[in-house]
Amino acid sequence: MDPILATRAFIDSRFPLADTAIIGGSTARGERTATSDVDLLIIGPEAMFDGGSDSLAATIRDGGEVFEIFAYTPASFDAWATRSVKRLRPTIVDMLAHGMPLREGADLDALRERWGRVLAAGPGVAADELAMRRYIVTDVFDDLTDASDPLEAHVLLHTLFTAIAELAPLANRQWIGAGQHLARRLRASDPARAPAPTGPYLAGARPALLDAAARELDAAGGRLQDGHVR
């Protein structure tokens, strides 16, 4: 079945009371692969939930599709969206703002306008948050510089790239992501700078990655180690 039709049928069956239903991820972007699931944001009344709950995060297989469900009441969506913004990874906010609506509740336009402004403003990164990330990059940088065990060096190469891929966007007041979204957020934060760490990382080139990490540290305020209080 067409994934959009399958999703409509799933919503009608499992969340008939939903006011708003939005498809996100690769299905919304038209980039599905053979293993893609359907990311689905649901907003509706508390009667949608069992046992007095006001939210649901679950994976459900139905009609040949795997659905990643993020379901909320309006109040619980507000709470979880605020939490995701504070964590600097606004996944459900991004789904709300950029996904494909299959049901449009009366408040959808207002919600999109409100949270769209939050996304556009970028993350409010506190000084101690950025300092911690500079400290992490500095620490891993030194460990990788001196690593002689091949396995340890390989792990540290990955750890350093991940730390850079979070530090660079945040220092540029851009959101970060996890998993495949880590790479997407890094590229989107500054397309001209992203190749500097990604090329060496993909090639397993330690010296070049260390050079890229040093440049990102300088751009974010420099190395941080001695005197840093956590």
C-alpha positions, 0 to 999 in steps of 0.5 A: 500500500502507498505509505500515505494511504497506509498512514491515513488508515492507521490514524483512522484505526488507532487514533480516530480522535486525533485533531492533528496528524503529521508525517515527518522524516524520509516519508515526508521528504520523499526520500524513503528507502526499503527500511524506512519507517513512518515518523508520525506526530499526533496531537489530540485529546486525552481520550486518545490515551489509556490509563490516564496518560497524556502522551505516547512514544511507541513503535507499531507495525501495522498494514505492512508499515512500521510507525514511530509514534509521537502522540500528545495532548496539546499540553503535553506536546508543549511540555515535550517540545520545550524539553527538546528545545532545551536539549538542543535537539527539537525533533518533534518541533521540526516534525510539526514545522516541516512535516506533511499534515494528514489532519489539520487541527484548528490550532495547527497554524498557530502552533506552526507559527509559534514553534517556527519562530523558535526553530528560526531563532536557533538554540539558546546555548548557555556559556557553560554548555558551550564551555563543556563541549569545548572541554570535551573536544579538547580532552578527546583531541589530546587522547586521539593525538597520543593514542597508539592502540588501533582500536582505541584510536578508531573509537576516539576518531569517531568520538572526536568527530561526534563532539565536533559535529555538536560543537560546530553547529552550537557555536554557530547558533544552529540546532544539533541532532543524533544518529543520521541527523547529526550529519544532516545538522552539521552540513546544514549549519555551515555547508562551507565548513562541514567538509573540513571534519567530514572528509578526514573522518570518512577517510580515517585520516587522524592528522587531518581530523585533528587539524579540523578539530583545532580549527573548530575549537578556535572558532568556538573560543579555543581549547579549554582544560585547565581550570574548567569546573564541571 
